[in-house]
Amino acid sequence: MDIATEKKFAAALSITSNTLVFLFKIVAGILSGSISIISEAIHSVSDFLASVLTFFAVTRSSEPADKEHPFGHGKYEDMSGFIEGGLIILAGIYIIYESSKKLIYGYELKSEPLLGIAAMGFAVLANFLVSQYLFYVAKKSDSVSLKADGEHLRTDIYSSLGVLIGLILIKYTGLAILDPIIAIIVALIIFKAGFEISKETLNNLLDSSISDEDIEKIENIIKNNQVVKGYKNIKGRKSGQYKEVELTLLFNEDMKIKCCHNICDQIECEIKNEIENASIVIHPEPI
């Protein structure tokens, strides 16, 4: 399948997986009365919403440029990733709130934690498999939103694993107080992931520069051309999976416009071969 279709498939797979994981968790949480399992179910709701956002983003970002969006729709992916980071942070706040109440007022589990252990085991396995596929497609397509969705699921793996270990300890020690304590640890993990995702996508929304590695590739291509006498004003920014680059090349003032144009076209092709999904604008200038 082509890359746009594969991105949509990955996002749809994430929606399906998150729905199943949420159902397993919420049933296990209600039946057992475990705040850590219910907190995990809430986390999975944010995962589900994030995966829906991701599906919308990858669908919109794959559309070609139009009159209203002459530079394309890549920013939809950055917007989706930023919202996902916020959802993760809100989920963490709610988990800490509920867990703190349990720590202050105390509570007991309604039943044996075996159902919860099974639900957490399923969540860990499902999220591991789906997140690995999301990371694979994200790397292949340089998709910010799929990467954010994969990171979202990775936090779910760590938190579900923590709850799983906690439920096993509760089963053998009888210390129900471990449940809200583990839930708070889960929330801290969630916070960290949320801030990292929000920071990266916000940088893209604010047109932060492309990587130093990409800048170095462009500089090397220019230096290897014997006709070009220099360069200045290399600027680049990310828009979803796309990279927009502008630069000025310096030529001898007696060179013909056609010759300068041909060299600019050549360098543009070389840059696109080195940097995927790059859009290049080159301005020739005499010296």
Backbone bond lengths (Angstrom), bond angles and torsions (degrees), N, CA, C in turn:
res aa  C-N    CA-C-N  psi(-1)  N-CA   C-N-CA  omega(-1)  CA-C   N-CA-C  phi
1 M - - - 1.467 - - 1.532 110.04 -
2 D 1.354 116.91 152.89 1.465 119.59 179.07 1.524 109.34 -72.10
3 I 1.342 116.24 166.14 1.462 121.20 -171.14 1.526 111.92 -65.11
4 A 1.332 118.36 -36.63 1.473 120.51 179.84 1.527 110.56 -65.00
5 T 1.332 116.50 -41.54 1.466 120.82 178.53 1.520 110.97 -66.86
6 E 1.340 116.37 -39.74 1.460 120.17 -179.95 1.532 110.64 -65.45
7 K 1.325 117.27 -36.98 1.470 120.23 177.19 1.527 110.61 -63.58
8 K 1.331 116.93 -43.21 1.464 120.52 179.01 1.526 110.66 -64.82
9 F 1.339 116.61 -40.04 1.468 120.46 179.07 1.530 110.74 -62.93
10 A 1.339 116.63 -43.04 1.464 121.25 179.76 1.531 110.62 -62.17
11 A 1.339 116.42 -42.65 1.465 120.46 179.18 1.522 111.23 -66.05
12 A 1.351 117.67 -40.01 1.466 121.60 178.74 1.533 110.72 -66.58
13 L 1.324 116.21 -38.34 1.467 120.57 177.39 1.525 110.48 -62.01
14 S 1.320 116.98 -39.52 1.450 121.81 178.85 1.529 111.19 -63.57
15 I 1.336 117.35 -40.55 1.467 121.50 177.54 1.528 110.75 -60.92
16 T 1.329 116.29 -46.91 1.469 121.16 -179.29 1.522 111.60 -62.62
17 S 1.320 115.65 -46.50 1.466 120.74 -179.17 1.524 111.19 -62.53
18 N 1.329 117.43 -45.19 1.466 120.87 -178.80 1.527 112.24 -64.58
19 T 1.322 116.79 -33.78 1.463 120.53 177.47 1.524 110.79 -64.10
20 L 1.336 116.19 -47.00 1.470 120.59 -179.86 1.530 111.32 -64.57
21 V 1.332 116.16 -43.69 1.468 120.12 -179.28 1.527 110.45 -62.86
22 F 1.341 117.42 -42.54 1.464 120.63 178.48 1.529 111.51 -60.06
23 L 1.337 117.30 -44.77 1.458 121.03 -178.82 1.526 111.27 -61.55
24 F 1.329 117.21 -43.16 1.460 121.11 178.06 1.533 110.63 -61.54
25 K 1.326 116.30 -45.51 1.462 120.71 -176.31 1.531 112.38 -67.79
26 I 1.320 117.39 -45.81 1.460 119.53 -174.69 1.519 111.07 -67.24
27 V 1.337 117.56 -37.86 1.464 120.33 177.31 1.526 109.95 -64.89
28 A 1.341 116.53 -46.11 1.463 120.55 179.54 1.525 110.88 -64.15
29 G 1.325 117.75 -38.42 1.461 121.55 -179.05 1.517 112.49 -67.20
30 I 1.337 116.59 -43.79 1.471 120.49 -179.69 1.528 110.85 -66.41
31 L 1.324 116.82 -43.53 1.467 120.35 -177.62 1.527 112.03 -67.98
32 S 1.344 117.11 -34.45 1.469 120.06 -177.15 1.532 112.92 -93.28
33 G 1.340 116.36 -21.62 1.457 120.17 -176.01 1.512 113.13 75.09
34 S 1.336 117.63 16.60 1.462 122.00 -176.72 1.522 110.92 -80.84
35 I 1.336 117.16 121.19 1.464 120.85 179.10 1.516 110.85 -68.16
36 S 1.330 117.54 -32.10 1.470 119.24 -179.95 1.525 110.57 -68.31
37 I 1.349 117.35 -36.68 1.470 119.72 178.13 1.527 110.30 -72.03
38 I 1.340 116.50 -42.70 1.469 119.40 177.64 1.532 110.25 -62.75
39 S 1.332 116.74 -38.83 1.472 120.46 176.39 1.521 110.58 -61.48
40 E 1.326 115.61 -39.22 1.457 120.03 177.31 1.527 111.02 -65.60
41 A 1.332 116.71 -35.76 1.465 120.00 177.06 1.525 110.47 -64.49
42 I 1.342 115.85 -39.97 1.472 120.59 176.65 1.528 109.92 -62.82
43 H 1.337 115.14 -42.42 1.462 120.10 176.17 1.527 110.06 -56.99
44 S 1.331 116.86 -40.99 1.465 120.75 -179.29 1.520 112.10 -68.65
45 V 1.363 117.09 -28.92 1.468 119.27 173.72 1.520 109.85 -62.54
46 S 1.346 116.02 -43.41 1.469 119.09 178.32 1.528 109.97 -65.62
47 D 1.346 117.01 -34.81 1.465 120.49 175.37 1.528 110.71 -61.69
48 F 1.340 115.41 -43.48 1.468 120.72 -179.67 1.528 110.88 -62.63
49 L 1.346 116.25 -48.73 1.464 119.84 179.24 1.521 111.02 -60.46
50 A 1.344 115.60 -38.95 1.461 120.03 179.34 1.521 110.91 -64.57
51 S 1.333 116.97 -40.15 1.464 119.96 -178.86 1.531 111.01 -68.82
52 V 1.343 116.87 -33.12 1.470 120.14 175.54 1.527 109.66 -66.32
53 L 1.333 115.99 -43.67 1.465 120.26 176.36 1.524 111.31 -59.78
54 T 1.327 115.15 -41.59 1.463 119.94 -179.71 1.523 110.90 -62.71
55 F 1.327 116.40 -43.52 1.470 119.78 179.06 1.528 110.50 -60.52
56 F 1.335 115.89 -43.76 1.469 120.22 177.69 1.529 110.43 -61.83
57 A 1.343 116.16 -43.05 1.469 120.78 -175.55 1.518 111.62 -66.27
58 V 1.347 117.18 -46.73 1.467 118.95 -177.31 1.527 110.94 -69.26
59 T 1.335 116.38 -28.66 1.465 119.69 176.83 1.521 110.60 -69.16
60 R 1.333 116.19 -46.22 1.460 120.63 -179.21 1.534 112.16 -70.88
61 S 1.330 116.67 -39.65 1.466 119.52 -175.98 1.520 112.61 -67.84
62 S 1.337 116.81 -22.75 1.463 120.05 -179.58 1.522 112.67 -80.66
63 E 1.351 116.58 -9.11 1.463 119.88 179.36 1.533 110.10 -73.11
64 P 1.332 117.19 144.78 1.473 119.99 179.97 1.518 112.28 -70.63
65 A 1.313 115.79 164.31 1.468 121.07 177.73 1.535 109.70 -60.42
66 D 1.336 115.91 147.35 1.450 120.70 178.40 1.531 109.40 -137.91
67 K 1.321 116.49 -171.89 1.458 120.62 -176.64 1.527 111.68 -62.92
68 E 1.343 117.14 -40.39 1.463 121.09 -179.08 1.527 112.38 -77.28
69 H 1.341 116.66 -26.50 1.471 121.50 -178.89 1.529 109.17 -130.42
70 P 1.333 116.94 74.37 1.464 120.50 -175.25 1.528 114.27 -64.35
71 F 1.349 117.69 -19.87 1.455 120.79 178.70 1.531 112.05 -100.40
72 G 1.343 116.38 15.03 1.451 119.82 178.09 1.527 112.09 90.60
73 H 1.343 115.13 -173.83 1.464 121.50 -174.07 1.524 112.61 -117.68
74 G 1.323 117.76 21.91 1.459 121.71 -175.78 1.517 114.25 -60.68
75 K 1.338 117.37 -29.10 1.468 120.30 -177.03 1.532 112.30 -65.85
76 Y 1.344 117.50 -17.90 1.456 119.23 176.54 1.528 110.80 -58.98
77 E 1.334 116.79 -35.18 1.460 120.19 179.64 1.522 110.65 -68.50
78 D 1.319 116.92 -42.41 1.464 120.15 178.18 1.524 111.10 -64.21
79 M 1.334 116.31 -41.03 1.462 120.33 178.50 1.522 110.41 -62.22
80 S 1.325 116.59 -43.75 1.468 121.18 179.39 1.523 111.06 -60.60
81 G 1.340 116.43 -45.53 1.462 120.26 -179.78 1.520 111.96 -62.39
82 F 1.338 117.17 -38.67 1.466 121.11 179.99 1.524 110.93 -65.56
83 I 1.328 116.58 -43.06 1.468 120.65 178.21 1.527 110.21 -64.65
84 E 1.336 116.37 -39.67 1.464 120.11 178.25 1.526 111.17 -59.02
85 G 1.335 115.93 -43.07 1.461 119.61 178.05 1.521 111.44 -59.79
86 G 1.340 116.54 -40.47 1.464 120.69 177.78 1.517 112.43 -65.31
87 L 1.331 116.86 -38.80 1.468 120.36 178.01 1.525 111.20 -63.44
88 I 1.328 116.12 -39.59 1.468 120.26 179.04 1.534 109.63 -62.85
89 I 1.325 116.77 -44.52 1.470 121.02 -179.23 1.528 110.96 -62.87
90 L 1.347 117.43 -43.10 1.469 121.03 178.85 1.526 111.21 -63.09
91 A 1.329 116.30 -39.22 1.466 119.85 177.61 1.522 110.35 -61.63
92 G 1.323 116.79 -40.87 1.463 121.51 178.83 1.527 111.70 -63.04
93 I 1.338 117.30 -41.44 1.466 121.34 179.27 1.528 110.91 -62.04
94 Y 1.334 115.96 -44.08 1.465 119.64 -179.13 1.524 111.59 -64.59
95 I 1.317 116.59 -41.51 1.466 120.64 -179.99 1.529 110.45 -61.59
96 I 1.331 117.56 -43.77 1.474 120.75 179.10 1.529 110.82 -63.37
97 Y 1.331 116.85 -40.33 1.466 121.39 179.14 1.525 110.97 -60.47
98 E 1.337 117.06 -51.01 1.457 120.85 -178.24 1.527 111.59 -66.55
99 S 1.310 116.88 -39.83 1.465 120.78 -179.04 1.522 111.37 -67.18
100 S 1.322 116.77 -38.03 1.471 120.83 179.03 1.519 110.81 -62.70
101 K 1.340 117.66 -39.71 1.461 120.74 177.68 1.526 110.81 -61.82
102 K 1.336 116.49 -40.79 1.465 120.23 179.55 1.536 111.02 -66.10
103 L 1.337 115.85 -38.23 1.460 119.24 178.92 1.533 111.55 -66.27
104 I 1.333 116.51 -38.49 1.475 120.91 -176.63 1.532 111.32 -74.80
105 Y 1.344 115.79 -47.05 1.463 119.42 -173.15 1.529 113.75 -97.37
106 G 1.353 115.91 -15.09 1.456 119.64 178.61 1.523 113.35 76.75
107 Y 1.318 117.03 160.34 1.465 122.43 178.06 1.522 108.48 -172.53
108 E 1.325 114.50 169.60 1.459 120.33 177.53 1.523 109.14 -128.69
109 L 1.337 115.32 149.60 1.457 119.34 175.33 1.525 109.35 -69.65
110 K 1.343 116.49 143.52 1.458 120.96 -177.36 1.528 112.08 -77.19
111 S 1.323 117.23 -26.35 1.460 119.99 -174.90 1.517 110.19 -150.54
112 E 1.334 114.51 177.09 1.457 120.55 175.03 1.534 108.86 -60.97
113 P 1.344 116.92 144.16 1.472 119.04 -175.78 1.531 114.72 -81.87
114 L 1.344 117.72 15.45 1.470 119.26 -176.84 1.530 112.49 -62.37
115 L 1.343 116.31 -40.87 1.465 119.46 178.90 1.529 110.40 -62.72
116 G 1.332 115.53 -41.45 1.463 119.85 178.16 1.515 112.18 -63.82
117 I 1.321 116.38 -39.75 1.471 120.74 178.15 1.523 110.53 -61.10
118 A 1.343 116.28 -42.38 1.464 120.61 178.97 1.529 111.13 -65.02
119 A 1.361 116.45 -42.47 1.459 120.84 -179.14 1.530 111.38 -64.70
120 M 1.343 115.93 -42.07 1.463 119.61 179.70 1.534 111.35 -67.55
121 G 1.329 115.89 -37.34 1.469 119.34 177.22 1.517 111.75 -62.06
122 F 1.335 116.03 -42.60 1.468 120.64 177.48 1.523 110.60 -63.35
123 A 1.339 116.36 -42.55 1.467 120.84 -178.73 1.524 111.27 -62.55
124 V 1.321 116.59 -43.57 1.465 120.87 179.97 1.527 110.38 -60.77
125 L 1.328 116.94 -47.73 1.469 120.85 -178.05 1.527 111.55 -65.20
126 A 1.337 117.03 -48.24 1.467 120.98 -177.87 1.521 111.53 -62.60
127 N 1.327 116.53 -46.41 1.469 119.67 -177.98 1.522 112.34 -68.72
128 F 1.326 117.30 -33.32 1.465 119.88 177.06 1.531 110.32 -62.90
129 L 1.329 116.93 -48.59 1.469 120.93 -177.62 1.528 111.06 -64.23
130 V 1.332 117.12 -45.46 1.469 120.39 -177.23 1.528 111.00 -70.17
131 S 1.334 117.52 -40.55 1.473 119.72 -179.46 1.523 111.21 -64.72
132 Q 1.338 117.20 -38.05 1.468 119.62 178.21 1.529 110.85 -62.22
133 Y 1.326 116.15 -39.53 1.466 119.57 178.22 1.525 110.94 -68.38
134 L 1.339 116.74 -39.64 1.468 120.00 177.96 1.524 111.20 -62.27
135 F 1.338 117.13 -43.21 1.463 120.61 177.93 1.532 111.08 -62.71
136 Y 1.325 115.63 -38.69 1.471 120.36 179.48 1.532 110.75 -62.06
137 V 1.340 116.81 -49.10 1.468 120.43 -179.16 1.529 110.36 -69.40
138 A 1.342 117.32 -36.60 1.464 120.99 179.41 1.523 111.10 -62.47
139 K 1.338 116.39 -43.07 1.467 120.01 178.54 1.511 111.19 -66.98
140 K 1.316 115.76 -39.19 1.464 121.55 -178.64 1.526 111.46 -65.98
141 S 1.337 116.34 -35.72 1.466 120.82 -175.17 1.522 113.50 -108.63
142 D 1.355 117.20 -2.38 1.465 122.50 -175.60 1.526 110.87 55.95
143 S 1.342 115.85 44.44 1.456 121.69 -177.40 1.526 110.67 -91.79
144 V 1.333 116.53 117.52 1.460 121.72 179.25 1.519 111.05 -66.87
145 S 1.337 117.51 -42.81 1.462 120.47 -175.63 1.523 111.95 -69.08
146 L 1.344 118.20 -38.17 1.464 119.97 176.98 1.521 110.98 -67.56
147 K 1.337 116.22 -37.30 1.465 119.42 176.55 1.530 110.14 -63.38
148 A 1.347 116.80 -43.24 1.464 120.61 179.08 1.522 110.67 -63.05
149 D 1.330 116.33 -39.87 1.466 120.13 178.83 1.531 110.39 -65.51
150 G 1.339 116.41 -39.01 1.459 120.31 176.39 1.524 111.40 -63.41
151 E 1.342 116.71 -41.48 1.467 120.89 177.91 1.529 110.15 -64.76
152 H 1.332 115.34 -37.34 1.460 120.67 177.30 1.526 109.82 -58.09
153 L 1.331 116.21 -47.34 1.462 120.62 -179.66 1.530 111.16 -69.33
154 R 1.322 117.02 -31.28 1.472 119.50 178.62 1.535 110.40 -64.71
155 T 1.337 116.92 -38.73 1.468 118.76 176.14 1.525 110.42 -63.46
156 D 1.325 115.98 -34.49 1.461 120.20 178.52 1.531 110.46 -66.43
157 I 1.331 116.66 -36.03 1.471 120.36 177.65 1.523 109.99 -61.88
158 Y 1.346 115.99 -50.43 1.466 120.37 -177.99 1.528 110.85 -62.40
159 S 1.338 115.50 -45.18 1.461 118.73 -176.86 1.530 111.07 -69.20
160 S 1.331 117.55 -40.86 1.467 120.50 177.93 1.525 110.72 -64.41
161 L 1.313 115.94 -37.34 1.465 119.98 178.54 1.525 109.88 -65.83
162 G 1.331 116.45 -40.15 1.467 120.47 177.97 1.516 111.38 -62.55
163 V 1.346 116.04 -44.41 1.459 120.34 178.64 1.527 110.61 -64.74
164 L 1.331 116.46 -40.14 1.465 121.40 178.71 1.532 110.88 -58.45
165 I 1.325 116.23 -47.85 1.472 120.55 178.81 1.530 110.43 -62.81
166 G 1.351 115.30 -41.03 1.451 119.65 179.21 1.519 112.75 -62.46
167 L 1.329 117.16 -42.94 1.464 120.86 179.43 1.530 111.73 -64.16
168 I 1.330 115.08 -36.64 1.472 118.80 176.80 1.529 109.86 -64.70
169 L 1.350 116.83 -42.44 1.467 120.76 178.34 1.529 111.19 -63.88
170 I 1.340 115.90 -41.05 1.466 119.77 178.77 1.525 110.80 -62.76
171 K 1.327 116.11 -40.86 1.467 120.19 -179.68 1.525 111.50 -58.88
172 Y 1.341 116.37 -39.12 1.464 119.51 -174.07 1.533 113.53 -96.06
173 T 1.339 118.00 -15.42 1.470 120.41 179.66 1.523 112.54 -109.95
174 G 1.347 116.95 -24.29 1.454 120.97 -177.58 1.511 113.84 76.75
175 L 1.343 118.41 8.16 1.475 122.18 -177.81 1.532 109.81 -88.46
176 A 1.327 117.43 91.92 1.466 121.64 -178.59 1.520 112.28 -65.66
177 I 1.352 117.34 -22.18 1.467 121.37 -179.49 1.522 111.93 -61.35
178 L 1.339 116.33 -20.25 1.468 120.13 178.16 1.530 111.18 -64.84
179 D 1.330 116.46 -27.19 1.463 121.00 -175.77 1.530 112.55 -60.45
180 P 1.346 120.50 -56.42 1.482 119.52 178.57 1.527 112.97 -67.66
181 I 1.341 117.26 -30.31 1.465 119.46 178.49 1.529 110.01 -63.48
182 I 1.331 115.90 -44.75 1.474 120.53 178.28 1.523 110.31 -64.53
183 A 1.347 116.35 -37.74 1.470 119.95 179.69 1.527 111.13 -61.56
184 I 1.347 117.32 -37.97 1.467 120.82 178.79 1.530 110.60 -68.10
185 I 1.327 117.04 -39.66 1.472 120.52 176.02 1.523 109.99 -61.04
186 V 1.344 115.44 -40.89 1.466 121.14 176.53 1.534 109.95 -58.48
187 A 1.334 116.33 -44.06 1.465 120.88 -178.05 1.522 111.73 -62.39
188 L 1.323 117.58 -38.09 1.467 121.04 179.09 1.529 110.93 -65.02
189 I 1.338 115.98 -39.32 1.472 120.31 176.17 1.527 109.69 -62.39
190 I 1.334 115.33 -42.60 1.465 121.00 179.99 1.527 110.91 -62.98
191 F 1.345 116.72 -44.02 1.464 121.17 177.99 1.527 111.61 -54.52
192 K 1.308 116.29 -49.19 1.459 121.61 -176.77 1.527 110.86 -58.55
193 A 1.322 115.94 -46.38 1.472 119.76 179.80 1.522 111.03 -64.25
194 G 1.334 116.90 -41.08 1.452 120.43 -179.20 1.520 113.07 -62.23
195 F 1.339 117.03 -44.04 1.459 120.64 179.74 1.535 111.20 -66.22
196 E 1.329 117.02 -39.35 1.467 119.73 -179.54 1.517 111.56 -65.09
197 I 1.341 116.78 -43.16 1.463 120.89 178.53 1.526 110.53 -64.37
198 S 1.331 117.22 -45.50 1.466 121.21 -178.91 1.533 111.30 -62.53
199 K 1.327 116.25 -40.73 1.461 120.66 -178.98 1.526 111.22 -62.99
200 E 1.345 116.72 -46.72 1.471 120.15 -178.03 1.520 111.81 -63.89
201 T 1.342 116.46 -46.43 1.463 119.22 -176.53 1.533 111.58 -72.55
202 L 1.341 116.79 -32.03 1.467 119.21 176.79 1.526 110.48 -64.55
203 N 1.320 116.91 -38.59 1.462 120.53 176.92 1.527 111.00 -58.45
204 N 1.348 116.22 -41.72 1.459 119.71 178.76 1.529 111.49 -67.76
205 L 1.330 116.34 -39.50 1.467 119.93 178.83 1.522 111.21 -64.25
206 L 1.337 116.28 -30.95 1.467 121.20 179.21 1.524 112.40 -91.47
207 D 1.334 115.38 15.07 1.473 121.81 175.92 1.516 113.03 59.91
208 S 1.322 117.07 45.40 1.458 119.70 173.59 1.528 109.09 -67.42
209 S 1.317 115.98 159.32 1.461 121.81 -172.67 1.523 112.09 -68.01
210 I 1.329 116.00 156.49 1.458 120.60 170.40 1.530 108.38 -67.10
211 S 1.312 117.46 171.12 1.461 121.43 -172.45 1.534 112.21 -67.31
212 D 1.334 115.91 156.35 1.465 121.19 175.75 1.518 111.21 -60.40
213 E 1.327 115.78 -31.99 1.468 120.51 178.98 1.523 110.96 -63.61
214 D 1.337 117.19 -42.52 1.466 120.62 178.36 1.529 110.93 -67.47
215 I 1.328 116.98 -40.19 1.465 120.54 177.37 1.527 110.20 -60.19
216 E 1.321 116.28 -41.99 1.476 121.08 -179.45 1.529 110.91 -64.64
217 K 1.313 117.09 -38.39 1.473 120.80 177.62 1.528 110.40 -61.08
218 I 1.335 116.21 -43.78 1.466 120.94 179.69 1.530 110.45 -63.72
219 E 1.322 116.56 -44.52 1.465 120.94 179.95 1.533 110.99 -60.85
220 N 1.319 117.72 -41.73 1.463 121.20 -179.39 1.524 111.77 -65.80
221 I 1.339 116.60 -38.46 1.461 120.44 178.00 1.523 110.36 -63.13
222 I 1.327 116.35 -43.25 1.473 120.43 -179.96 1.534 110.80 -65.96
223 K 1.329 117.12 -44.28 1.468 121.35 -178.14 1.520 112.37 -64.01
224 N 1.350 116.60 -29.17 1.459 119.94 -178.83 1.526 112.99 -79.46
225 N 1.326 117.60 -5.70 1.464 121.08 177.14 1.524 108.56 -94.93
226 Q 1.331 116.22 118.38 1.464 121.15 -173.04 1.529 113.51 -73.59
227 V 1.328 116.93 -21.29 1.465 119.97 -176.78 1.526 111.55 -80.73
228 V 1.322 116.13 -35.63 1.466 120.51 -179.54 1.530 109.23 -70.07
229 K 1.322 117.05 130.10 1.463 122.50 -175.42 1.533 113.64 -93.16
230 G 1.303 115.71 -4.70 1.459 118.82 178.88 1.515 110.35 159.78
231 Y 1.307 115.46 -175.19 1.462 120.69 -179.38 1.527 109.34 -154.67
232 K 1.313 114.77 164.02 1.461 120.31 174.36 1.533 108.56 -159.40
233 N 1.318 114.91 164.85 1.472 121.31 174.08 1.532 113.94 58.14
234 I 1.344 116.69 48.27 1.463 118.53 172.12 1.525 108.06 -76.79
235 K 1.335 115.78 116.70 1.459 120.78 179.58 1.526 108.86 -127.01
236 G 1.315 115.65 140.92 1.458 119.68 178.61 1.510 110.99 -149.26
237 R 1.328 116.54 149.83 1.453 121.52 177.05 1.525 109.05 -146.36
238 K 1.342 115.66 159.42 1.454 120.52 178.67 1.517 109.81 -102.50
239 S 1.341 115.22 142.22 1.454 122.43 174.88 1.519 106.60 -135.60
240 G 1.347 116.15 90.37 1.456 119.25 -172.53 1.509 109.70 65.50
241 Q 1.341 116.90 -127.24 1.457 120.64 179.18 1.523 112.49 -83.10
242 Y 1.323 116.78 -8.43 1.461 121.41 -175.06 1.527 111.67 -94.41
243 K 1.349 114.74 151.62 1.458 121.52 178.38 1.526 108.22 -125.35
244 E 1.311 116.01 123.88 1.461 121.93 -179.41 1.527 109.40 -104.69
245 V 1.333 116.09 123.21 1.464 121.67 -174.16 1.528 110.21 -123.81
246 E 1.314 115.69 134.65 1.469 121.77 173.72 1.526 108.74 -127.39
247 L 1.338 116.66 139.00 1.458 119.84 177.92 1.529 110.74 -153.95
248 T 1.318 114.95 160.72 1.462 122.21 177.77 1.519 108.94 -115.74
249 L 1.355 116.58 128.71 1.461 122.24 177.51 1.531 109.11 -107.47
250 L 1.324 115.58 142.00 1.465 121.40 -178.41 1.530 110.24 -103.64
251 F 1.349 116.22 131.71 1.466 122.73 179.89 1.530 109.43 -128.40
252 N 1.346 115.25 159.96 1.468 119.74 172.13 1.527 108.97 -59.20
253 E 1.319 115.75 140.17 1.469 119.80 -174.32 1.526 113.23 -66.81
254 D 1.353 117.74 -17.82 1.468 119.16 -179.13 1.535 112.77 -90.99
255 M 1.328 118.27 2.44 1.460 120.68 179.35 1.517 110.73 -74.23
256 K 1.338 116.19 143.60 1.454 120.56 178.40 1.530 110.68 -73.20
257 I 1.339 114.33 150.67 1.466 120.57 -178.51 1.527 110.63 -59.06
258 K 1.332 116.71 -41.18 1.464 120.64 -178.16 1.523 110.76 -61.24
259 C 1.307 117.66 -41.77 1.464 122.19 179.83 1.529 110.51 -64.45
260 C 1.335 115.81 -45.28 1.469 120.04 177.54 1.530 110.94 -59.51
261 H 1.338 114.24 -41.57 1.468 119.40 -179.02 1.529 111.21 -62.99
262 N 1.316 116.76 -43.33 1.464 121.41 -179.38 1.534 111.27 -62.83
263 I 1.331 115.94 -40.34 1.468 120.01 179.39 1.529 110.29 -68.14
264 C 1.321 116.65 -39.43 1.471 120.29 176.70 1.528 110.72 -60.90
265 D 1.347 116.26 -42.26 1.469 120.33 177.81 1.526 111.07 -61.99
266 Q 1.320 115.77 -40.60 1.471 120.73 -179.83 1.535 110.88 -63.39
267 I 1.325 115.70 -46.76 1.466 120.08 -179.81 1.530 111.01 -66.28
268 E 1.332 115.97 -37.32 1.472 119.65 176.86 1.527 110.87 -59.51
269 C 1.330 117.32 -44.46 1.474 121.56 178.55 1.527 111.27 -63.01
270 E 1.321 116.98 -41.21 1.461 120.59 -179.96 1.525 111.46 -64.70
271 I 1.337 116.47 -39.94 1.466 120.45 178.56 1.527 110.29 -65.05
272 K 1.332 117.33 -42.80 1.461 121.07 179.56 1.519 111.97 -64.85
273 N 1.326 116.84 -30.18 1.466 120.29 176.84 1.533 111.49 -71.13
274 E 1.331 115.86 -29.47 1.467 120.77 -178.70 1.526 112.48 -88.74
275 I 1.343 116.61 -32.61 1.462 121.60 -175.76 1.527 108.84 -122.25
276 E 1.318 116.59 112.36 1.454 121.06 -177.93 1.530 111.57 -68.02
277 N 1.328 114.62 149.08 1.476 122.37 176.18 1.535 112.72 56.48
278 A 1.335 115.21 35.67 1.466 119.31 -179.32 1.532 111.24 -97.07
279 S 1.319 115.50 139.11 1.457 122.81 173.37 1.528 107.03 -112.66
280 I 1.323 117.54 122.26 1.470 121.54 -169.84 1.534 110.49 -115.09
281 V 1.325 115.85 132.42 1.477 122.06 170.87 1.511 107.12 -123.04
282 I 1.357 116.57 120.43 1.464 121.54 -177.76 1.519 109.84 -117.25
283 H 1.335 115.66 130.76 1.464 121.94 176.36 1.519 110.09 -110.22
284 P 1.337 119.02 115.87 1.472 121.09 177.76 1.531 110.91 -81.40
285 E 1.313 117.31 141.31 1.467 120.74 -177.22 1.530 108.76 -140.09
286 P 1.348 117.65 135.24 1.493 119.92 -179.79 1.527 111.77 -79.74
287 I 1.345 114.89 153.12 1.466 119.65 173.68 1.521 108.71 -127.63
